[in-house]
Amino acid sequence: MGYGPLPTELTDALGEQIREVGREYGTTTGRPRRVGWFDACVARYSVALNGIGSIALTKLDVLDGFDPIPICTSYLSTGERHDYPMSNISHLKHSEPIYEELPGWLAPTTGVRRPEDLPKAARRYIDRLAELSGAPIDLVSVGASRDQTIWLDPSRLGPVEPVGQHQEEAGRHRQVPQR
């Protein structure tokens, strides 16, 4: 909802369409959220700065039916190309996004539950985002329901504790010593 620079912001009918499909409105205020194409410059910077090990890509289903799908790979500011956001916010505010376009998928993804069932173009999109960001994408959501979450590489999750055992341990850790 913020007011900072968003070089990939879509303020036209396409942005409105994406906002409607993705239900991008403030939960409390109902105000429309700002929407834009994936910004690999910001993602790359965040991965490097914060040591991010993997990415969860949500709302992939919002892009169902779009073709092509742009990805911001760099910015053009004062005649120079930048692969990371500029530290001077006014330069970022006036920069032009440089896009790479990937083919979209014209099939719904909301019913997909396994990575191998995603449309090939969606897989290429996910792989390209991971490549541009510098971190693997381990999780993709294709809807709001829990069962619409797809783990792309379950082997990276490690062992999973039974729910009951985890809840028991969590309860023990919550005990506060008496004074």
N, C-alpha and C positions, 0 to 999 in steps of 0.2 A: 504494500500500500504506500510505501514511502515516496518521497519526492525527489530523490537523487537521480543522477543520470541513468538512463536505461536505453543505450544506443539501439537495441533491437526492438524497442517498443512498437507495437502495432496500434495505431490510433484510428484506423479506418474500419470499413465494414468487415474486413477479414479478422481484425482484432476483436471486433464485437462478436463475430461468429465463434471464434475460439473461446472467448469469455463465456458465451452462452453454453456451448457444448461442455466446457470444463467446469461450469458453475463457479466461476471465479468472482465471488462476491464475499465481502467481509461477513463473518459469522454473526457478529454482534451488530454492526452498523448497516449491513446490507449494501455498503458502497462497492462499486465495481473495482476490482483489482486491476492493476496494470498487467498486460500480457505482452509477450514478445517471443521471438524465435530463440532457440537455444544459443547461449553465448559461450562458446568454447574458451574465449579469452578469460572470462571471469572464472569459469570452471577450472581451467589450467592454473590460474593464479591461486585459487582456493586450495586446490590439491597440493600445490607446492608449499604454500604458506602454512597450511594446517596439518600437513602430513597425512592426508586422507588416504586410507587404505583401499576403500571401494566406495562405489556410488550406488544409491538406490534411485532409480529413474521412475518417477511416478507419472500417472496420467498419459501413458503412451497411447491409450485408446482415443484421446482427444484428437490425435493426428490422423486417425483412420479416415481415408477418403481424400486427404490432401496430397496433391501431386503438382509440382515437386515440393520438397520440404527443405527450406533453407537452414543452414547452420552458420552462425557468425564465427569465422575462423581468425579474423584480425580486424583492426580498425585503421582507418585513414584519418590522420589528424595533422593539420598544418603541412600537408604534402608528404608526410612520412607514414610508413606502415608500421603498426605496432601489434605484437602478438599477445601482449598483456595489457591490462588496463593501465592508463597513465596515472601517475601519482597526482598530477594537477587535475583536479576535478573539472575545471572549466574546459580543459582540453578534451576530456572524456565526454563532457556534455555536448561539445560541438563536433565530435568525431563521427565519421560515417562507417557503419559496419560493412565489412567485406564478407560476402556470403559464398559458401559452397552449396550447391544444390544437389540433393540426393533424390532419387525416384521415391515417390510415396507408394503406399500400399492401398489398394482400393477394396480391401476386405476388412470386415470388423475383427477386432482382436479381443473384444470383451468376453468371448467364450473360450479363449485359449487358456490352458492350464499348464502346458508343458512347453519348454523352450523350443523344442523341435517342431511344434505346431504353429509358431509365429510365422507370418508371411516372410518370405526371403528378404524383401525390401526392408521390413521392420528389423530383421536381424542385422542387415548391413548398416542401417541407421544406428542401432545400438552399438555395434562394433566400432563405427566411425566416431561416435561420441566418446567412447572409452579411449580410443587412440588419440583423439584431439585433447582430451582432458588429462591424460596421463595416469588414469586409475581405472581398474576394471569395473564394469557394471555388474554387480552380483544379483540385484533384485530389480524386477520390473513390475509395475502394477498396470493392469488393464481395466480398472474399474474401482469403485469405492468399497466393494465387499472384500473381506479378508481372503476369501477363496480366489480372488482375482489377482493375487500376488504370485509371481513366478520367480522362483530361485533359478538363476541361470547356471550356477555351478554349485550344486549342493555339497560337493566334497570340500568346499572352502568353509563350510559352517562348523566343522568339528563335531564332537559328540554332543548329542542332545540329551539333557536330563529328563526323566519322567516328570510330568507336571506336578504331581503330588509331592515328590521329593523336593523339588525346587521351592514350592510354596512353604513347606515345612522349614527349610533352611532359611528362607527369607524371613519367616516369623521369628526364628531364633535371633537373627541379626538385628531385628527391630527392637529387641528388649533394651531398655535404657536402665543403667544401674541406678539404684536408689542412693540418695545422699544421706 
